[in-house]
Amino acid sequence: MKLYYYDHCPYCVRARMAAGLLGADVEEVVLANDDEATPIGMIGAKQVPILQKEDGSFMGESLDVVRYLDREGRLKNEIRPEIQAWFDNVGGYNTKLVHPRVVKIGLPEFETPEAVKYFTDKKEKNIGSFATNLDKTGQYVERLHEDLAELETLMTEGGAGLNGEAGMEDVLVFPILRNLTVVRGVEWPQKVMDYLLRMSEASGVPLYFDRAL
Ligand SMILES: N[C@@H](CCC(=O)N[C@@H](CS)C(=O)NCC(=O)O)C(=O)O
């Protein structure tokens, strides 16, 4: 199988995590961010992740890909409402910290200036100017610190996941946390840091600490 993705894409991290955690035989292929023709040719939309299955057919939608890779049901299914609420909250603002930075750290989907411009123009329509968001880093990080402290209280001991064995809670939350490792100066609570390192190791999805800005 092949997985088409962007490195910075949290939905793609869901699929990469599932492949890594479950030991699925998946070759990873990064698309240029401004390549519209390839994904549209595969699933009729300019969107990743896209899984090419064993029979050559294509599947979009990250959660469908995760469920397909986990046909044996090895990932824990439960999503506690408080984890869903945490995801909805932090999912609402994390891109203001992440998007202005991911174009600057040498990711393969942003190899050309055209790809950076494509992304910047598209995302600035949603979150406003990248420069203004970078200037507001302090206020976003303050909010993030409160949310990370709350997440720490929701983590249970034992197992690789947030709540015991790895599962769908991790598929929601880890991609957001992993992307936030691109932000320099975040003070990660110890249990959340341990979780990031553990889940990165178990899933094979690298963190951005070494490139944080
Ligand atoms: N519901 C989709 C959302 C996927 C999605 O929004 N992917 C983004 C990247 S993070 C994308 O491909 N956006 C098009 C673009 O960036 O031009 C899923 O879960 O797979």
The ligand as an SDF file (V2000), in Angstrom:
LIG
                    3D

 20 19  0  0  0  0  0  0  0  0999 V2000
  -11.6080   15.2360    6.6840 N   0  0  0  0  0  0  0  0  0  0  0  0
  -10.3210   15.0700    6.0680 C   0  0  0  0  0  0  0  0  0  0  0  0
   -9.5240   16.3520    6.2070 C   0  0  0  0  0  0  0  0  0  0  0  0
   -8.1560   16.2600    5.5550 C   0  0  0  0  0  0  0  0  0  0  0  0
   -7.5490   17.6360    5.3530 C   0  0  0  0  0  0  0  0  0  0  0  0
   -8.1680   18.6630    5.6680 O   0  0  0  0  0  0  0  0  0  0  0  0
   -6.3290   17.6400    4.8250 N   0  0  0  0  0  0  0  0  0  0  0  0
   -5.6970   18.9170    4.5300 C   0  0  0  0  0  0  0  0  0  0  0  0
   -4.2420   18.9340    4.9670 C   0  0  0  0  0  0  0  0  0  0  0  0
   -4.0900   18.9870    6.7280 S   0  0  0  0  0  0  0  0  0  0  0  0
   -5.6660   19.1350    3.0410 C   0  0  0  0  0  0  0  0  0  0  0  0
   -5.3550   18.2470    2.2870 O   0  0  0  0  0  0  0  0  0  0  0  0
   -5.9960   20.3750    2.6360 N   0  0  0  0  0  0  0  0  0  0  0  0
   -5.8880   20.8090    1.2900 C   0  0  0  0  0  0  0  0  0  0  0  0
   -4.7970   21.8080    1.1360 C   0  0  0  0  0  0  0  0  0  0  0  0
   -4.0040   22.0050    2.0950 O   0  0  0  0  0  0  0  0  0  0  0  0
   -4.6750   22.4070    0.0800 O   0  0  0  0  0  0  0  0  0  0  0  0
   -9.5980   13.9000    6.7020 C   0  0  0  0  0  0  0  0  0  0  0  0
   -9.8730   13.6110    7.8840 O   0  0  0  0  0  0  0  0  0  0  0  0
   -8.7910   13.2560    6.0250 O   0  0  0  0  0  0  0  0  0  0  0  0
  1  2  1  0
  2  3  1  0
  2 18  1  0
  3  4  1  0
  4  5  1  0
  5  6  2  0
  5  7  1  0
  7  8  1  0
  8  9  1  0
  8 11  1  0
  9 10  1  0
 11 12  2  0
 11 13  1  0
 13 14  1  0
 14 15  1  0
 15 16  2  0
 15 17  1  0
 18 19  2  0
 18 20  1  0
M  END
$$$$
